[in-house]
Amino acid sequence: MPTSPRAVFSRVAAWLYARRRKLLMLALVVAFFYLLGYFTPRVSTPGMCLIYG
């Protein structure tokens, strides 16, 4: 098992390259829900602090 920094970087880069489509889709889903939560109106109800801390 190679442990030099160049070999580790090469393996990580190969892993990312092989899964780039899934990682891109995951990033897009996260961005969608982040923006959805950012632009929706804030809701505060009594007892909300009991649920969410």
Short mmCIF file of the C-alpha atoms (twelve columns), coordinates in Angstrom:
data_MODEL
# 
_entry.id   MODEL 
# 
loop_
_atom_site.group_PDB 
_atom_site.id 
_atom_site.type_symbol 
_atom_site.label_atom_id 
_atom_site.label_alt_id 
_atom_site.label_comp_id 
_atom_site.label_asym_id 
_atom_site.label_seq_id 
_atom_site.Cartn_x 
_atom_site.Cartn_y 
_atom_site.Cartn_z 
_atom_site.pdbx_PDB_model_num 
ATOM 1  C CA . MET A 1  0.000   0.000  0.000   1 
ATOM 2  C CA . PRO A 2  1.666   3.257  -1.083  1 
ATOM 3  C CA . THR A 3  1.805   5.935  1.579   1 
ATOM 4  C CA . SER A 4  3.622   8.744  -0.184  1 
ATOM 5  C CA . PRO A 5  1.597   11.949 -0.494  1 
ATOM 6  C CA . ARG A 6  1.652   11.762 -4.285  1 
ATOM 7  C CA . ALA A 7  0.268   8.210  -4.254  1 
ATOM 8  C CA . VAL A 8  -2.439  9.119  -1.748  1 
ATOM 9  C CA . PHE A 9  -3.441  12.133 -3.834  1 
ATOM 10 C CA . SER A 10 -3.519  9.977  -6.935  1 
ATOM 11 C CA . ARG A 11 -5.811  7.447  -5.282  1 
ATOM 12 C CA . VAL A 12 -8.136  10.141 -3.934  1 
ATOM 13 C CA . ALA A 13 -8.266  11.843 -7.333  1 
ATOM 14 C CA . ALA A 14 -9.071  8.533  -9.017  1 
ATOM 15 C CA . TRP A 15 -11.828 7.834  -6.464  1 
ATOM 16 C CA . LEU A 16 -13.351 11.294 -7.033  1 
ATOM 17 C CA . TYR A 17 -13.087 10.959 -10.812 1 
ATOM 18 C CA . ALA A 18 -14.847 7.582  -10.750 1 
ATOM 19 C CA . ARG A 19 -17.729 8.983  -8.682  1 
ATOM 20 C CA . ARG A 20 -17.929 12.490 -10.107 1 
ATOM 21 C CA . ARG A 21 -21.488 12.135 -11.441 1 
ATOM 22 C CA . LYS A 22 -22.900 10.935 -8.110  1 
ATOM 23 C CA . LEU A 23 -21.011 13.631 -6.219  1 
ATOM 24 C CA . LEU A 24 -22.300 16.307 -8.595  1 
ATOM 25 C CA . MET A 25 -25.891 15.117 -8.213  1 
ATOM 26 C CA . LEU A 26 -25.523 15.070 -4.426  1 
ATOM 27 C CA . ALA A 27 -24.123 18.612 -4.464  1 
ATOM 28 C CA . LEU A 28 -27.036 19.795 -6.627  1 
ATOM 29 C CA . VAL A 29 -29.605 18.232 -4.288  1 
ATOM 30 C CA . VAL A 30 -27.940 19.830 -1.277  1 
ATOM 31 C CA . ALA A 31 -27.820 23.215 -3.027  1 
ATOM 32 C CA . PHE A 32 -31.505 22.929 -3.997  1 
ATOM 33 C CA . PHE A 33 -32.664 22.262 -0.458  1 
ATOM 34 C CA . TYR A 34 -30.337 24.922 0.939   1 
ATOM 35 C CA . LEU A 35 -31.790 27.530 -1.416  1 
ATOM 36 C CA . LEU A 36 -35.316 26.301 -0.762  1 
ATOM 37 C CA . GLY A 37 -34.812 26.808 2.956   1 
ATOM 38 C CA . TYR A 38 -33.078 30.137 2.456   1 
ATOM 39 C CA . PHE A 39 -35.853 31.719 0.398   1 
ATOM 40 C CA . THR A 40 -38.909 30.337 2.226   1 
ATOM 41 C CA . PRO A 41 -40.470 32.463 4.939   1 
ATOM 42 C CA . ARG A 42 -39.465 31.749 8.504   1 
ATOM 43 C CA . VAL A 43 -42.090 30.043 10.622  1 
ATOM 44 C CA . SER A 44 -42.159 30.259 14.377  1 
ATOM 45 C CA . THR A 45 -44.774 28.463 16.365  1 
ATOM 46 C CA . PRO A 46 -45.230 28.088 20.107  1 
ATOM 47 C CA . GLY A 47 -43.297 25.102 21.344  1 
ATOM 48 C CA . MET A 48 -40.917 25.104 18.380  1 
ATOM 49 C CA . CYS A 49 -37.983 25.544 20.743  1 
ATOM 50 C CA . LEU A 50 -39.063 22.378 22.531  1 
ATOM 51 C CA . ILE A 51 -38.734 20.431 19.295  1 
ATOM 52 C CA . TYR A 52 -35.630 21.981 17.792  1 
ATOM 53 C CA . GLY A 53 -33.741 22.991 20.906  1 
# 
